[in-house]
Every structure is written in C-alpha cells, then in structure tokens.
Amino acid sequence: MSEPALMSLTAVASAIAEKKLSSREVTESCLKRISQFDPKLNAFMSIEAEAALKAADAADAGLAKSGARGALHGVPLAHKDMYYDKGKVVTCGSKIRRDFVATTTSTALQRLKDAGTVRLGSLQMVEFAYGPTGHNPHYGPVRNPWNTDHITGGSSSGSGSAVAARLTFAALGSDTGGSIRMPAHFCGVTGLKTTVGRVSRAGAMPLSWSLDTVGPLAQTVEDCALLTGLMAGADPDDPTSSNLAVPDYMAAAQQPIKGLKIGVPTAFYVDDLDPEVARALDETLAVLKREGAEIVKVELPDQRQLTAACQLVLATEAAAYHKRWMIERPQDYGAQVLMRLQNGLAVPAVSYLEAMRWRGPALAAYLAAVDGTDAVIAPVAPMPAPTIAESDVGNSLDAEAVIQRITRFTRPINYMGLPSLSIPTGFTKAGLPVGMQIVGRSFDEAGIIRIGAAFQRATDFHQRVPKLS
C-alpha cells in the first residue's frame, strides 16, 4: 500500500483495525498529500499536523493495549469549519468568528470522535454556509481538484475538494439548500443529505433552523453509510432530532436493487440540462436498469414553487439568526452574504408563514406523485462546475440569478425535508465530474444508500482520482 490516503474510509478503517496499517502511517500519508496539494486547493482552514500525529500514535498504542475504540479507530479526518470542537477556533468561514473558540463539541463530531477518529484540522467553507459556489471573500475560493480554475460548489467547499483530492477520507458537510450535494456533484465524490432530524444539529453552526441537515461527503456510498450510522439517532441536546430507530445502513449498502422502481421526472429536473449532464443521466439510468431496477416516469407537482418557497424560508431564517451582527458589524460580512441576509429582513411575516404552512401539503403532493416508486433520480445541477471567474458575481444584480440556477434542483428537496444521495456518475469531455441525486422518502436513507451502492458496484467513477501535480 504505497499511498494509504488513496484508500476508501471503510477500507482504511479495516486495515488499521487488522493492524495491516498503523494510524501513524495513514495520518502521515494524508498530511503528505495535504502539504503537497492544499496550497493549490485552499481546502483547509487549519492544518494540525503535530497534534494529528500525536493522536495517531496514541491510537496505535491504544489499539495494541485495549483493542479498537470504535469503527473508525485511528482514522484521520477533517470537517467543515462549522462544527464546534471544544477548545478549537471555529471560524464558520467568516471574519466575525475568526477568533471564536468553541466551548462545546457538536454531537455529530463527538460521535465520530467516540468511534476513534483523529483530527487533521478543519476545512474551508463559504461564509456562514450561505452560498453555493465556494467563493469566500475573507479566505479566498476553494479550488476544484479536477481543474483548479473551476468552483467546488458550496457551502461545503473544502469538504468536497479535500475528499476528491484524497486529503481526508471523508468530511462532514451541511445541506440547507444543496451544500453537500453540490460539492459532491462538482468534485466527483459521494454526499448524503440526511432527512431533517436524522442527525443531531447540536453544536453545528445554524443557518436555517427548519432546513439545516448534517451529513457526510466521502469517496463511496458505503463510506457515507458507515458515517451516517455512527452519527444518526436521538440527541437530548437537539430536541428536533428524531428518536426513530437507526437502520443498518451498511447492510443496506450490500443489497441488490433487482425489482426496485426508480422514478425519473418528466419535467423540471430534466429541463434545460447541459448536454453532457443529460448524457450522464441517460447512462446512469442504463446502469441501474442493467442492475435490475425498473425505470418509470413520474409527473411531479410544480417544483419551481418549491424552489421559491425554500429560498424564502432560508432567507428569512438566516436573517433572523444574523440580525444582531448585521446591526453591530455589517462591515465584517462579505458583500454578497450581507446583501442576501438584508434581503431576508425584507420578507413579510405573512409570506414566511405561508411558505411554512405550505410545506406539509407540498410534501404530500410530491409523495402522491411518486407513489409506487422506491426513489427518484435526477441531476444535482443542470451543469458541470463553472469557472471561479464566471461565477464570481459578488453582490451584482446577476448574483441571485446565478445562485438560483446552481441550486434549482436541490432546494425543493430541502424544502420537503427529504433525504438525497449524490453520487458521481460520469465526466464531461473536459474532465469535469457530473453527479446525480437519488431522492428517498423521509428517513429512508437506507433505500437510497442501497441504490447508490449498487450503482457504484457496477461503475468506477467514485474510484477515480484527480491528477494533481
């Protein structure tokens, strides 16, 4: 094993547990790639090499003495810099929190620590997680490993870039309007947006209390299944977390999909697609069909209304959270984020309440339309990653239009609170990744994991590594 960092999360966890590799060897491999490639990518907010190696040595000693602490014993990881880690600076990608030291640790992060992980550092993100491209006026844009002139997608920009470049085996992201699935699509990795309430949000920086979800980005569906299984479940520190039993996601990843019905929308999600995205969708459907799934067409309710409603809810809730800072420290925001937050202050209360009240009926109408299917598949975005230059619209009049186009296919899923799994499904002629999202019913992460894992057993897109020099 010449370069352990290239292994999948599940593979490296097994290798450490079986003492085929030490945590130090694995951590050194990741740190070597970080030192080599992060200067070009800007994926890390902080790199904690010395502390990581010390923790890796402790993990090796603990394994020899007492056995594995958990399923991820000695595995080095880095996460989006919005997950509070007691005693660590957590910037949330902002100037306002540049020196904020967390006094608690987020539940999701703590559960991964309890499984034995080693901290490599923290990952870059869009300012306060409020943007889909990966631009950040304070810390610079994160760059796409497949072509560093192109965006990673946001807001989990560092997570997408670092996982794709094999700087970390996996990373936590967050998804409020598409912020896990878009970096997964643009960077060619796997990302799971969980059902609202499936994973505790305690200790994760809030953006929109009714839309925020916690989830992983990793190389494979199986990796995401392992991570989600470790994090999911009720949490007394998050009263919105679900007390439903957590399924065996790893078992779901091994199941065949013969006989499952997968729906393909007849409109909206297939409209105005870049030709290479449309081709990737057709080829993905062909693979799923060969694996035994039945592909059926579904006519969905008007998804444009859901996109608009999600945007309204997100803008209002984000503005409410940021109101005090907008009054006291407006100069410390980036221009685009400030503009979007100020727009949220202008939303009438009646409009917000109408959008909230409509969520239940909208979900019911969607579920009625997909009745008889096991999941729905659609593109994550209508295009592959644009360049950093062409999407750097700042707070211009074009900014919201660019943001709306990029998030058009993700926001309806957030509005309804449904789970969605983004998987890499091909590449453009220019070598940029293309992803598809598999959308399930509430709390049926196991069902979409089953479908995504079957696709990855039949393809190798998730195994491809960008050629960085």
C-alpha positions, 0 to 999 in steps of 0.5 A: 500500500504505497499511498494509504490516503488513496484508500476508501474510509471503510477500507482504511478503517479495516486495515488499521483495525487488522493492524495491516496499517498503523494510524501513524502511517495513514495520518502521515500519508494524508498530511503528505498529500495535504502539504503537497496539494492544499496550497493549490486547493485552499481546502483547509482552514487549519492544518494540525499536523503535530497534534494529528500525529500525536493522536495517531500514535496514541491510537496505535498504542491504544489499539495494541493495549485495549483493542479498537475504540470504535469503527473508525479507530485511528482514522484521520479526518477533517470537517467543515469549519462549522462544527464546534470542537471544544477548545478549537477556533471555529471560524464558520468561514467568516471574519466575525468568528475568526477568533471564536473558540468553541466551548462545546463539541457538536454531537455529530463530531463527538460521535465520530470522535467516540468511534476513534477518529483523529483530527487533521484540522478543519476545512474551508467553507463559504461564509456562514454556509450561505452560498453555493459556489465556494467563493469566500471573500475573507479566505479566498475560493476553494479550488476544484481538484479536477481543474483548479480554475473551476468552483467546488460548489458550496457551502461545503467547499473544502469538504468536497475538494479535500475528499476528491483530492484524497486529503481526508477520507471523508468530511462532514458537510451541511445541506440547507439548500444543496451544500453537500450535494453540490460539492459532491456533484462538482468534485466527483465524490459521494454526499448524503443529505440526511432527512431533517432530524436524522442527525443531531444539529447540536453544536453545528453552526445554524443557518436555517433552523427548519432546513439545516441537515448534517451529513457526510461527503466521502469517496463511496456510498458505503463510506457515507453509510458507515458515517451516517450510522455512527452519527444518526439517532436521538440527541437530548441536546437537539430536541428536533432530532428524531428518536426513530430507530437507526437502520443498518445502513451498511447492510443496506449498502450490500443489497441488490436493487433487482425489482426496485422502481426508480422514478425519473421526472418528466419535467423540471429536473430534466429541463434545460440540462447541459448536454453532457449532464443529460448524457450522464443521466441517460447512462446512469439510468442504463446502469441501474436498469442493467442492475435490475431496477425498473425505470418509470416516469413520474409527473411531479407537482410544480417544483419551481414553487418549491424552489421559491418557497425554500429560498424564502424560508432560508432567507428569512431564517438566516436573517433572523439568526444574523440580525444582531451582527448585521446591526453591530458589524455589517462591515465584517460580512462579505458583500454578497452574504450581507446583501442576501441576509438584508434581503431576508429582513425584507420578507413579510411575516405573512409570506414566511408563514405561508411558505411554512404552512405550505410545506406539509401539503407540498410534501404530500403532493410530491409523495402522491406523485411518486407513489409506487416508486422506491426513489427518484433520480435526477441531476444535482445541477443542470451543469458541470462546475463553472469557472471561479471567474464566471461565477464570481458575481459578488453582490451584482444584480446577476448574483441571485440569478446565478445562485438560483440556477446552481441550486434549482434542483436541490432546494425543493428537496430541502424544502420537503425535508427529504433525504438525497444521495449524490453520487458521481456518475460520469465526466464531461469531455473536459474532465469535469465530474457530473453527479446525480441525486437519488431522492428517498422518502423521509428517513429512508436513507437506507433505500437510497444508500442501497441504490447508490451502492449498487450503482457504484458496484457496477461503475468506477467513477467514485474510484477515480482520482484527480491528477494533481501535480 
